[in-house]
C-alpha cells in the first residue's frame, strides 16, 4: 500500500492497483471472441445464400405428393432462417462480451464464463445431433413418404455444407474452452481486480474533520493576551469597583 503526505498534514493511502496495461491473455481472449463472432456471421450469410440452391436440388430429387414436398421445403427454409438468426444473435453477444472484457468489466468476465459453458454444451449437442442424423435415419412409422423426403434433405445441401457445420461446431467448443481458460489465468485475475477508492487518513497533528453537514467544533477557550509592563513602569491603576 502506498501513502502520500499532503501539505495540510493529511495522509492519503492508495492500495495496490491492478496493472493499467491490458495483459496478453485478455487480448487473446477478446480476439478469439471477435473471430468467433465473425465466423457466426459468415455461417449465417452462407446459409441464407445457399438455401435457394438447396431447395432446387431437393425439389429435383423429391418424388412425392406436391403438398408434402411444399411442406418439407417450408420446413427446410424455416430451419435455415432460424439458424441464421441464432447465428447473428450469437455474434452480437460475442461482440458485446469482447467489448466488456476490453473495458475491464468484471461482470463481462463472469458472463463470458457462463456463455462459454452454454456454448460448449450447444456445440457438443449440435455435433452429436449431426452424427446421429447421418447414422440413424428418422422413423415416422407408417408415414414412409415423409421419412423418405426428410432422408433426402441432407443430400440436397452442398457437398461442403455438412463438413463446414461439423468444423464450426468443433471450433466453437475449442474457442469457448480457450477463452474460459485465458480469463482464469493469474494475469487476467490481477487485471480485472477492482480498485478501491483511496483511503484518507488523518495524521496525529491535525484535528479530525467533522462529518459533512455539521459545524466544526469550537476551539478551546484561551484568555486574552496581556503583556507585562516594562521595568520601572508604574503599576496599572486598579479598576473601579
N, C-alpha and C positions, 0 to 999 in steps of 0.2 A: 504494500500500500504506500503510495506517495503522498507527501504532505508539503504544503507551501505556507509560509508565514507572511501574512499581509502587513502593510504599514500600520494599520489600525490595531494590530495585535491579534487578529483573527487567524486561525489556522484552518485551512481548507484541505481536507483529505480526499484524495482521488483513489478509489480502489483500482486494482489491476484491470485494465480494459482488454477487450478482445482485439486481436490484430486487425488493423484497418485494411490491409490488403487482402483481397479475396484469394483463398488458397486454391491450389490446383485441383484438389478433389471436388470443390464446389463448382469450379469452372467446367470440369469434365462432366459432372452431373447435369449442369444446365445445358451443355452442348448435346449430351445424349438425349435429353428430353426434347430439345428442339429438332434433332434429327428424327426422333420417333414421331413427332407431330408432323413433320414434312412427309414421312412415309405414310402416315394415315391419310393425309390429303391426297397424295398420289394414288393410293389404293382406291379412294372414293372416286376420283376422276376417271381412272382406268375402268372401274366397274360400270360407271354410267356411260362411258364412251363405247364399251363393248356390248352393252345389253341388246342393242338392235341386231347385231350380227348373231348373237346367241339365240335370239327369238327366231330369226330367219332360219337358222340351222335346225332349230327344234321343230318348227313347222314343216320343214322339208322331210324330216325323218319320222314325224309322228303319223301313225296310221290308226286313227280312232275317230270317234264322233267329233264333229267340229265344235260342238258345245263343250265337250271335255277338253279339247285342245285349247280353246279360248280361256277356260278356267285355269288350266295349267300355265298358260302364258301370263295371265294376270298375276298368278302366284309367283311366277318367276320374276316379273318386273317389280312386284312389291318387295320381294326379298332383296333384290339389288338396290332398290331405293332406300330401304330401311338400313341396309348395311352401309350405304354411302353416308346417310345422315348420322349414324352412330360413329362412323369414322371421323366426320367433320367435328362432331361434338367432342370426341376424344382428343382430336388435335387442338381444339381451343382450350380444353382443360390442361393439356400438357404445356401449352404456351403460357397459360396463367401460372402454373406451378413453377415453370422455369423463371418467369419474371419475379415471382415471390422469393425464390431462392436467391436470385441475383441481388434483390433488395435486402437481404439478410433478415427475413421474417421467419421467426421460429414456427409460426402457425403453418406456413407453407411447407416447411420441412416435415412436420407431422402429417400434413395432408398428403405429401408426396409418398410417405411410407404407406399410408392407407391405400392410396391409388395404386401403388406398386404391388401391394398384396392382392388387391382385386384384379389388377391387370394380369398378374401371373396365373391366377386361377382361371380367368377367362381365356387366356392364351392356351393353357393346357386343355381346357374343356373344348375349345374350338378345334384344336389339333386332334383330340380323341374322337370328336364327332365326325371329322373328315375321314379319319381312318375307318371308323365303324361304318359309315355310309358307303365307302368303297368296298369294304369286305363283306358286309351283310346287307343284302337287299331288303327293302321295306316290304312288310307283309300286310296287305289290306284284305286278307280273307278271300271272299268270292269276287271282289272287285278287281279282276285281273287287268282290266283296261287302264284303270288309274295307276296300278302298280307298274305297268309297262311304260306309261307316259313318264312317271317320275324316275324310272330307271334310265330313261334316255336323256334326262336333263343334264347329268354331268358330261355326257358326250357332246352336248350342244355348246358347251363352253369352249373357248380356245384351248389349244393343247398346253399352253403355258399358264393357264389360269389356276389350276389346282396346285401345281408346284409353287407358283407365286404365293398363293394363300398359305400353304404349309410353311414356306420360308418366312413369311411375315409373322406367322404365329410363333415360330421358334425365336425369331429375332425379338419379338415383343417380350417373351418370357425372359430372355437373356438381358435385354435392355433394362427392364424393371429391376432385375436382380442386381445389375451393376450399379444402378442409381441408388438403390437402397443401401448397398454396401458402402458406396462412396460417402453418403451422408452420415454414416455411422462411424467414420474414422475419426481419430483424435483431432486432426486439423479442422475438420468440419465442426466438431463439438466446440472447440475453442472459438471459432469464428461466429457461431450462432449464439454463444453465451450472451445473455442480456447484460448490459452495462448499467449498474445502478447510478442514481444521481449522486453527485459529490456530497460528502458529509461535512457539515460545517461545525467545527469545534471551537469553543471559546477558550482562549488562553487564561491562565490564572490571574494575570494582571489587568484584566478588563472585566467590569461587571457584566452579568448576563443581560442579554437583550430581552425586554418584556415581550410577551406574545402580541400578535397583531391585534390592534383594536383597543389595547389597554395603555393608559398613560404611563410614562416612566416613573419609577419610584423616586420620591423626594430625597435629595441628598441629606446626610446627617447635619444636625444643627452645629454651627460654628459661631462663637461670639465675634462681634466686630473687632477689627484690629485697632488697638490703641497704642500709639508709640510712646515710649518712655520719654520724659523731659530731659533735655541736655543737662550736663553737670553744671551746678551753680544757678540754675533757673529756679524762681520761686515756685513753691508748690501750687497746684491749681486750686482755686477757691472751692470751698465746699458748696455743693448745690443747695439752694434754699429749700427749706422744709415747709 
